[in-house]
Amino acid sequence: MASVLEKPDLRRDPPPYPIYRFTVAEYEELMRIGLLDEDSNVELLEGFIVPKMPKYPPHDSRIDLLNHWLIRNLPDGWIVRIQNSIVTPDSVPEPDVAIVRGQPGDYEDRHPSGADTALVIEVADSTVRRDRAKAAIYARAGVPEYWIVNLEDRQIEVYSQPRGRGAKRAYPAPEVLKGSAELKLFLDGDSVGTLSAKQILG
């Protein structure tokens, strides 16, 4: 049992009453009317409003590195978004890095969907379990490729080519890359750049 001074871990200590799951539309309305905003430091995952994890220097440094590399390699018609929202049928995650189709300013009136997104990257230090669970969200949204930069285990986990339909769509087992193993970025089936796992992990 959690003490009164501890925040309960809902994975282990669910409350003895029903938990309400929000739709994407309800969550966006909470944002629109100001009950939630960017300072709330939350995101919607599978209907639940959950706190985002704190950021540490190694985490942010990898985001800087990836952003620099991607901007130099992306062809016209694609943009890098850093810790911005993506909308899926049941979630509004804010991945560390996403490559989406378009030009700056194209998403003035809406967030990109899975259909707009070529790649999502999450940098995980203390969040590996959560980021692996997010693979189901991105697969159902039809995101072709999802990378977890796993700083804890010094590896990059590459999830690609989701299979199945609708709620049953899922990625196969990830490819795990370490050391000098090459990581290739594909957009619309074309390779646009290569770097090693070591270049990202340091």
BADOGU-547260 format. One record per residue (C-alpha): z, x, y; residue number from 1. Coordinates in steps of 0.25 Angstrom, whole numbers. Each point is the difference from the previous one (the first is absolute). Example, Ala and Ser with C-alpha at 12.3 -4.5 7.8 and 13.67 -1.06 7.14 Angstrom:
// BADOGU-547260
<site pz="31" px="49" py="-18" n="1"/>
<site pz="-2" px="6" py="14" n="2"/>
***
This chain:
// BADOGU-547260
<site pz="0" px="0" py="0" n="1"/>
<site pz="-3" px="5" py="14" n="2"/>
<site pz="12" px="1" py="9" n="3"/>
<site pz="0" px="-7" py="13" n="4"/>
<site pz="-3" px="13" py="7" n="5"/>
<site pz="-13" px="2" py="-7" n="6"/>
<site pz="-14" px="-6" py="2" n="7"/>
<site pz="-3" px="-7" py="-13" n="8"/>
<site pz="-12" px="5" py="-8" n="9"/>
<site pz="-8" px="-13" py="-3" n="10"/>
<site pz="-6" px="7" py="-12" n="11"/>
<site pz="13" px="1" py="-7" n="12"/>
<site pz="9" px="-10" py="7" n="13"/>
<site pz="-9" px="-12" py="4" n="14"/>
<site pz="8" px="-11" py="7" n="15"/>
<site pz="5" px="-12" py="-8" n="16"/>
<site pz="-10" px="-9" py="8" n="17"/>
<site pz="-15" px="-2" py="2" n="18"/>
<site pz="-7" px="11" py="8" n="19"/>
<site pz="-11" px="-6" py="9" n="20"/>
<site pz="-14" px="7" py="-1" n="21"/>
<site pz="-8" px="0" py="13" n="22"/>
<site pz="-15" px="-2" py="0" n="23"/>
<site pz="-9" px="9" py="8" n="24"/>
<site pz="-2" px="-11" py="11" n="25"/>
<site pz="15" px="-2" py="1" n="26"/>
<site pz="3" px="15" py="2" n="27"/>
<site pz="-11" px="1" py="10" n="28"/>
<site pz="6" px="-12" py="8" n="29"/>
<site pz="13" px="7" py="0" n="30"/>
<site pz="-7" px="12" py="6" n="31"/>
<site pz="-8" px="-9" py="10" n="32"/>
<site pz="13" px="-7" py="5" n="33"/>
<site pz="8" px="13" py="1" n="34"/>
<site pz="10" px="-3" py="-10" n="35"/>
<site pz="-5" px="13" py="-7" n="36"/>
<site pz="-8" px="11" py="7" n="37"/>
<site pz="-3" px="15" py="-2" n="38"/>
<site pz="14" px="4" py="3" n="39"/>
<site pz="5" px="-9" py="-11" n="40"/>
<site pz="-5" px="11" py="-10" n="41"/>
<site pz="-3" px="-9" py="-11" n="42"/>
<site pz="-13" px="-4" py="-8" n="43"/>
<site pz="-3" px="-12" py="-9" n="44"/>
<site pz="-2" px="4" py="-15" n="45"/>
<site pz="-3" px="-11" py="-10" n="46"/>
<site pz="6" px="-10" py="9" n="47"/>
<site pz="13" px="7" py="3" n="48"/>
<site pz="3" px="6" py="13" n="49"/>
<site pz="6" px="14" py="-3" n="50"/>
<site pz="4" px="12" py="9" n="51"/>
<site pz="-9" px="12" py="1" n="52"/>
<site pz="6" px="13" py="-5" n="53"/>
<site pz="4" px="10" py="10" n="54"/>
<site pz="-9" px="12" py="3" n="55"/>
<site pz="3" px="15" py="-1" n="56"/>
<site pz="-8" px="12" py="5" n="57"/>
<site pz="-7" px="3" py="-13" n="58"/>
<site pz="-5" px="-14" py="-1" n="59"/>
<site pz="-5" px="0" py="14" n="60"/>
<site pz="-6" px="14" py="-1" n="61"/>
<site pz="-9" px="-5" py="-12" n="62"/>
<site pz="-5" px="-12" py="8" n="63"/>
<site pz="-4" px="9" py="11" n="64"/>
<site pz="-7" px="9" py="-10" n="65"/>
<site pz="-7" px="-11" py="-7" n="66"/>
<site pz="-4" px="-7" py="14" n="67"/>
<site pz="-6" px="14" py="5" n="68"/>
<site pz="-8" px="2" py="-13" n="69"/>
<site pz="-5" px="-14" py="-1" n="70"/>
<site pz="-4" px="-1" py="15" n="71"/>
<site pz="-9" px="13" py="-2" n="72"/>
<site pz="-7" px="-6" py="-13" n="73"/>
<site pz="-2" px="-15" py="2" n="74"/>
<site pz="-14" px="-4" py="3" n="75"/>
<site pz="-3" px="-10" py="11" n="76"/>
<site pz="4" px="-14" py="-3" n="77"/>
<site pz="14" px="3" py="-5" n="78"/>
<site pz="13" px="2" py="7" n="79"/>
<site pz="14" px="6" py="-4" n="80"/>
<site pz="12" px="-9" py="3" n="81"/>
<site pz="14" px="5" py="-1" n="82"/>
<site pz="12" px="-9" py="-4" n="83"/>
<site pz="-8" px="-12" py="5" n="84"/>
<site pz="0" px="-13" py="-8" n="85"/>
<site pz="-10" px="-5" py="-11" n="86"/>
<site pz="0" px="-15" py="-4" n="87"/>
<site pz="0" px="-4" py="-14" n="88"/>
<site pz="1" px="-13" py="-7" n="89"/>
<site pz="16" px="1" py="0" n="90"/>
<site pz="3" px="13" py="7" n="91"/>
<site pz="-1" px="7" py="14" n="92"/>
<site pz="3" px="14" py="-4" n="93"/>
<site pz="-1" px="11" py="10" n="94"/>
<site pz="-5" px="12" py="-8" n="95"/>
<site pz="2" px="14" py="6" n="96"/>
<site pz="-16" px="2" py="0" n="97"/>
<site pz="-11" px="-9" py="-2" n="98"/>
<site pz="-15" px="2" py="1" n="99"/>
<site pz="-7" px="-13" py="5" n="100"/>
<site pz="-14" px="-4" py="3" n="101"/>
<site pz="-4" px="-1" py="15" n="102"/>
<site pz="2" px="6" py="13" n="103"/>
<site pz="13" px="2" py="9" n="104"/>
<site pz="2" px="-14" py="6" n="105"/>
<site pz="-6" px="-8" py="-11" n="106"/>
<site pz="14" px="-5" py="-4" n="107"/>
<site pz="4" px="-6" py="13" n="108"/>
<site pz="2" px="-14" py="-5" n="109"/>
<site pz="3" px="2" py="-15" n="110"/>
<site pz="6" px="10" py="-9" n="111"/>
<site pz="-10" px="6" py="-11" n="112"/>
<site pz="0" px="-6" py="-14" n="113"/>
<site pz="-2" px="7" py="-13" n="114"/>
<site pz="-15" px="-3" py="1" n="115"/>
<site pz="0" px="9" py="13" n="116"/>
<site pz="8" px="11" py="-6" n="117"/>
<site pz="-6" px="12" py="-8" n="118"/>
<site pz="13" px="8" py="-2" n="119"/>
<site pz="15" px="-2" py="2" n="120"/>
<site pz="10" px="12" py="-1" n="121"/>
<site pz="15" px="0" py="-1" n="122"/>
<site pz="8" px="12" py="2" n="123"/>
<site pz="12" px="-1" py="-9" n="124"/>
<site pz="13" px="9" py="1" n="125"/>
<site pz="11" px="-10" py="-3" n="126"/>
<site pz="-9" px="-12" py="-2" n="127"/>
<site pz="-8" px="4" py="-13" n="128"/>
<site pz="5" px="-13" py="-8" n="129"/>
<site pz="-4" px="-9" py="12" n="130"/>
<site pz="-13" px="6" py="2" n="131"/>
<site pz="-4" px="-1" py="-14" n="132"/>
<site pz="4" px="-14" py="0" n="133"/>
<site pz="-10" px="-2" py="12" n="134"/>
<site pz="-11" px="4" py="-9" n="135"/>
<site pz="0" px="-15" py="-5" n="136"/>
<site pz="-2" px="-5" py="14" n="137"/>
<site pz="-11" px="9" py="4" n="138"/>
<site pz="-7" px="-2" py="-13" n="139"/>
<site pz="0" px="-16" py="1" n="140"/>
<site pz="-5" px="2" py="14" n="141"/>
<site pz="-12" px="8" py="-5" n="142"/>
<site pz="3" px="13" py="6" n="143"/>
<site pz="-9" px="10" py="-8" n="144"/>
<site pz="9" px="12" py="1" n="145"/>
<site pz="15" px="2" py="2" n="146"/>
<site pz="6" px="14" py="1" n="147"/>
<site pz="15" px="3" py="-1" n="148"/>
<site pz="4" px="13" py="6" n="149"/>
<site pz="12" px="2" py="-8" n="150"/>
<site pz="8" px="11" py="6" n="151"/>
<site pz="12" px="-2" py="-9" n="152"/>
<site pz="-8" px="4" py="-13" n="153"/>
<site pz="-10" px="9" py="8" n="154"/>
<site pz="-12" px="-8" py="-4" n="155"/>
<site pz="-11" px="-10" py="4" n="156"/>
<site pz="-2" px="-13" py="-7" n="157"/>
<site pz="-14" px="-5" py="1" n="158"/>
<site pz="-2" px="-15" py="-3" n="159"/>
<site pz="-14" px="-5" py="0" n="160"/>
<site pz="-10" px="-10" py="-5" n="161"/>
<site pz="9" px="-13" py="-2" n="162"/>
<site pz="-4" px="-8" py="-11" n="163"/>
<site pz="2" px="-15" py="-3" n="164"/>
<site pz="-1" px="-12" py="9" n="165"/>
<site pz="10" px="-6" py="10" n="166"/>
<site pz="15" px="1" py="-3" n="167"/>
<site pz="-4" px="8" py="-13" n="168"/>
<site pz="-7" px="11" py="7" n="169"/>
<site pz="6" px="13" py="-2" n="170"/>
<site pz="-3" px="15" py="1" n="171"/>
<site pz="0" px="8" py="-13" n="172"/>
<site pz="9" px="11" py="-2" n="173"/>
<site pz="0" px="10" py="11" n="174"/>
<site pz="-6" px="14" py="0" n="175"/>
<site pz="10" px="10" py="3" n="176"/>
<site pz="-4" px="12" py="8" n="177"/>
<site pz="8" px="13" py="3" n="178"/>
<site pz="-2" px="14" py="5" n="179"/>
<site pz="-15" px="3" py="2" n="180"/>
<site pz="-5" px="-13" py="-6" n="181"/>
<site pz="-11" px="-6" py="9" n="182"/>
<site pz="2" px="-13" py="7" n="183"/>
<site pz="-13" px="-6" py="4" n="184"/>
<site pz="-2" px="-11" py="11" n="185"/>
<site pz="-11" px="-10" py="-3" n="186"/>
<site pz="-5" px="-11" py="9" n="187"/>
<site pz="-10" px="-10" py="-5" n="188"/>
<site pz="-2" px="9" py="-12" n="189"/>
<site pz="-4" px="12" py="8" n="190"/>
<site pz="9" px="13" py="0" n="191"/>
<site pz="4" px="3" py="14" n="192"/>
<site pz="10" px="11" py="-2" n="193"/>
<site pz="9" px="8" py="-9" n="194"/>
<site pz="13" px="7" py="1" n="195"/>
<site pz="10" px="5" py="-10" n="196"/>
<site pz="14" px="-7" py="-4" n="197"/>
<site pz="6" px="13" py="5" n="198"/>
<site pz="-6" px="-1" py="14" n="199"/>
<site pz="7" px="-14" py="2" n="200"/>
<site pz="13" px="4" py="-8" n="201"/>
<site pz="2" px="13" py="7" n="202"/>
***
